[in-house]
Amino acid sequence: MALPQASTITHFFGVARLSTTTASTSSARKTAPPPAATQSGPIIERKVYPYRIARTPSNNYPIYTLAKRGGNMKLTKLRKIEGDVNVLRKDLQLALGVDEKEVVVNQLTRHIIVKGHKTKEIEQFLKDRGL
């Protein structure tokens, strides 16, 4: 019988190490007051949104362009949405300045589909919000 691979051993030891360290340190951990403004500058607070966009493995935004009906119908699809999809749809609609009918949510796949090729505008919207 052969020995297990190195990745298997590190996986199991990594999980065991993680679970034992979090259990022992969580009971001894005390809450500290929030740090004051340092000499490098004030603390910048980010607004918390009820949605989040997960990045692709290449660390890009999951924004894709589609062409349907022989290339006459241009669409932009936003994927990997976590949280409230409808709030993101409303914010995206207001930011792009388009009609309600032009931004649609597929509730089954949790994708937002926008009429037209609007990759740059959606990417700028996500960067401005820090998502």
VENKAQUI-V645918 format. One record per residue. N is the residue number from 1. RES is the residue in one small letter. OMEGA is omega in whole degrees, 0 to 359 (none if undefined). Layout:
N,RES,OMEGA  N,RES,OMEGA
//
This chain:
1,m,184  2,a,177  3,l,178  4,p,180  5,q,181  6,a,181  7,s,178  8,t,180  9,i,180  10,t,178  11,h,182  12,f,177  13,f,178  14,g,179  15,v,181  16,a,180  17,r,180  18,l,183  19,s,180  20,t,180  21,t,180  22,t,180  23,a,184  24,s,183  25,t,182  26,s,180  27,s,182  28,a,183  29,r,177  30,k,179  31,t,179  32,a,178  33,p,180  34,p,182  35,p,179  36,a,180  37,a,182  38,t,181  39,q,181  40,s,178  41,g,181  42,p,177  43,i,180  44,i,179  45,e,177  46,r,178  47,k,180  48,v,180  49,y,180  50,p,179  51,y,181  52,r,178  53,i,177  54,a,180  55,r,175  56,t,178  57,p,178  58,s,176  59,n,175  60,n,174  61,y,181  62,p,180  63,i,184  64,y,176  65,t,180  66,l,174  67,a,181  68,k,179  69,r,178  70,g,179  71,g,180  72,n,181  73,m,181  74,k,181  75,l,174  76,t,182  77,k,176  78,l,184  79,r,175  80,k,181  81,i,177  82,e,179  83,g,186  84,d,182  85,v,184  86,n,177  87,v,177  88,l,178  89,r,181  90,k,179  91,d,179  92,l,178  93,q,180  94,l,181  95,a,180  96,l,180  97,g,180  98,v,181  99,d,180  100,e,183  101,k,183  102,e,177  103,v,187  104,v,178  105,v,169  106,n,186  107,q,181  108,l,181  109,t,182  110,r,176  111,h,173  112,i,181  113,i,182  114,v,177  115,k,180  116,g,176  117,h,185  118,k,183  119,t,183  120,k,181  121,e,180  122,i,179  123,e,178  124,q,177  125,f,180  126,l,179  127,k,180  128,d,181  129,r,178  130,g,181  131,l,none
//
